[in-house]
Amino acid sequence: MPTRLIKSQIDILLPTITKIVNASLSSGLFPTDMKQVLLKPVLKKPSLDSEVLKNYRPISNLQFLPKLTAHMTVNELHEPLHSAYIAFSSTETALVKVQNDIRMMIDDKKAVILVLLVLSAAFDSVDHNLLLSRMMTRFGISGTVLTWLTSHIYLVGVKGSA
């Protein structure tokens, strides 16, 4: 949900958001509806052998996103430069926008600094058991909070798709 929308309606939204978050945290359970994903295997590179399973990476699409995206589109709630889950928008269109902005700054004789951070599949590469163990031992996280984090990390309701 765009920050501007939350800020403009905070008086109305805050009690409900607080109730949902508090119920989730006090029960130690991340809402199941928010964890259901459609898991789709995609070849890492087109040149790789499609018969070898390790050549695939899992793509997870959260099931509640289409409903949320449709609501946001109908009510014109998307941020102007938002590109995820929007028709005719992609990483490519975002990069074209960045490239155009850089060229315009250079044309105006202004300095340009571009910092890029690639986090592709970063969370997928984390050993979840090790992460939870370190959260307990290094940060002292335990009890209901640890239960909630464990509930969030280990997705349930994963549906396969080809």
VMD Tcl script that draws the C-alpha trace (Angstrom):
set ca {
  {0.00 0.00 0.00}
  {1.51 3.37 -0.93}
  {2.87 5.36 2.01}
  {0.98 8.48 0.91}
  {-2.32 6.59 1.16}
  {-1.52 5.26 4.62}
  {-0.45 8.72 5.81}
  {-3.54 10.41 4.40}
  {-5.86 7.88 6.07}
  {-3.82 7.02 9.18}
  {-6.55 8.01 11.63}
  {-8.93 5.54 9.99}
  {-6.43 2.75 9.27}
  {-4.29 2.74 12.41}
  {-6.75 1.01 14.79}
  {-7.36 -1.81 12.30}
  {-3.68 -2.23 11.39}
  {-2.76 -2.23 15.09}
  {-5.40 -4.87 15.86}
  {-4.19 -7.14 13.03}
  {-0.51 -6.81 13.97}
  {-1.16 -7.28 17.69}
  {-3.31 -10.37 17.06}
  {-0.61 -11.85 14.85}
  {2.19 -11.12 17.31}
  {0.29 -12.23 20.42}
  {-0.74 -15.52 18.79}
  {2.75 -16.13 17.41}
  {1.29 -16.87 13.98}
  {1.78 -15.03 10.73}
  {-1.62 -15.00 8.92}
  {-1.89 -18.05 6.66}
  {-3.66 -16.09 3.92}
  {-0.62 -13.86 3.62}
  {1.71 -16.84 3.20}
  {0.10 -18.72 0.33}
  {2.22 -18.58 -2.79}
  {2.12 -19.91 -6.30}
  {5.53 -21.48 -6.81}
  {6.75 -21.57 -10.41}
  {10.08 -23.11 -11.46}
  {11.96 -20.98 -14.01}
  {15.22 -21.83 -15.80}
  {18.08 -19.71 -14.45}
  {19.35 -19.18 -18.01}
  {17.74 -20.19 -21.32}
  {20.92 -21.99 -22.35}
  {20.76 -24.44 -19.42}
  {19.49 -28.01 -19.73}
  {15.78 -28.03 -18.85}
  {16.02 -31.68 -17.72}
  {18.36 -30.83 -14.80}
  {16.44 -29.67 -11.72}
  {19.29 -27.60 -10.26}
  {19.08 -25.36 -13.33}
  {15.77 -23.97 -12.08}
  {15.06 -21.29 -9.52}
  {11.75 -20.99 -7.72}
  {9.65 -17.91 -8.35}
  {7.12 -17.23 -5.61}
  {4.02 -15.16 -6.29}
  {1.95 -14.29 -3.24}
  {-1.71 -15.13 -3.86}
  {-3.15 -12.02 -2.21}
  {-1.23 -9.68 -4.55}
  {-3.59 -9.92 -7.57}
  {-6.55 -8.87 -5.39}
  {-4.54 -6.04 -3.82}
  {-3.16 -4.92 -7.18}
  {-6.62 -4.89 -8.77}
  {-7.99 -2.80 -5.88}
  {-5.10 -0.36 -6.11}
  {-5.48 -0.04 -9.89}
  {-9.24 0.57 -9.77}
  {-8.79 3.19 -7.05}
  {-5.68 4.74 -8.67}
  {-3.55 4.13 -5.56}
  {-0.27 3.09 -7.20}
  {2.76 5.29 -6.82}
  {3.48 7.03 -10.15}
  {6.82 5.27 -10.68}
  {5.85 1.89 -9.23}
  {6.50 -0.91 -11.74}
  {5.93 -4.25 -9.99}
  {2.76 -6.18 -10.85}
  {1.58 -3.53 -13.30}
  {0.81 -4.25 -16.96}
  {3.41 -2.91 -19.37}
  {5.78 -2.08 -16.53}
  {8.85 -4.09 -15.71}
  {12.44 -3.96 -14.64}
  {13.19 -2.88 -18.20}
  {10.85 0.12 -18.07}
  {12.27 1.10 -14.68}
  {15.81 0.95 -16.10}
  {14.81 3.05 -19.12}
  {13.46 5.68 -16.70}
  {16.70 5.65 -14.68}
  {18.81 5.88 -17.83}
  {16.73 8.79 -19.11}
  {17.02 10.63 -15.78}
  {20.82 10.17 -15.81}
  {21.09 11.48 -19.37}
  {18.95 14.50 -18.54}
  {21.15 15.31 -15.51}
  {24.31 14.98 -17.60}
  {22.79 17.21 -20.30}
  {22.13 19.80 -17.58}
  {25.81 19.52 -16.51}
  {24.84 18.08 -13.11}
  {26.69 15.39 -11.20}
  {25.20 11.90 -11.17}
  {25.86 9.15 -8.66}
  {24.18 5.80 -9.13}
  {24.33 3.13 -6.43}
  {23.01 -0.31 -7.33}
  {22.29 -3.15 -4.95}
  {21.43 -6.56 -6.35}
  {19.43 -8.77 -4.01}
  {18.17 -11.30 -6.53}
  {17.11 -14.40 -4.66}
  {18.97 -13.15 -1.58}
  {16.45 -14.50 0.90}
  {16.26 -17.82 -0.95}
  {19.98 -18.32 -0.34}
  {19.66 -17.95 3.44}
  {19.64 -21.11 5.55}
  {16.43 -20.49 7.49}
  {17.41 -22.80 10.37}
  {20.72 -20.97 10.74}
  {18.96 -17.59 10.59}
  {16.52 -18.55 13.35}
  {19.33 -20.06 15.43}
  {21.37 -16.87 15.22}
  {18.33 -14.76 16.06}
  {17.99 -16.81 19.25}
  {21.65 -16.97 20.26}
  {22.97 -13.60 19.13}
  {19.91 -11.43 19.62}
  {18.07 -13.28 22.37}
  {14.86 -13.60 20.39}
  {12.62 -16.25 21.93}
  {9.07 -17.11 22.92}
  {6.15 -15.76 20.93}
  {8.34 -13.47 18.81}
  {10.49 -16.42 17.71}
  {7.32 -18.45 17.05}
  {5.95 -15.58 14.92}
  {9.19 -15.25 12.93}
  {9.34 -19.01 12.39}
  {5.71 -18.95 11.24}
  {6.55 -16.15 8.80}
  {9.73 -17.72 7.43}
  {8.35 -21.19 6.77}
  {5.67 -20.69 4.16}
  {2.59 -22.87 4.19}
  {0.09 -23.47 1.43}
  {2.67 -23.53 -1.36}
  {1.04 -24.52 -4.64}
  {3.15 -25.88 -7.49}
  {2.81 -24.60 -11.04}
  {4.47 -25.37 -14.32}
}
mol new
graphics top color blue
foreach p $ca { graphics top sphere $p radius 0.5 }
foreach p [lrange $ca 0 end-1] q [lrange $ca 1 end] { graphics top cylinder $p $q radius 0.2 }
display resetview
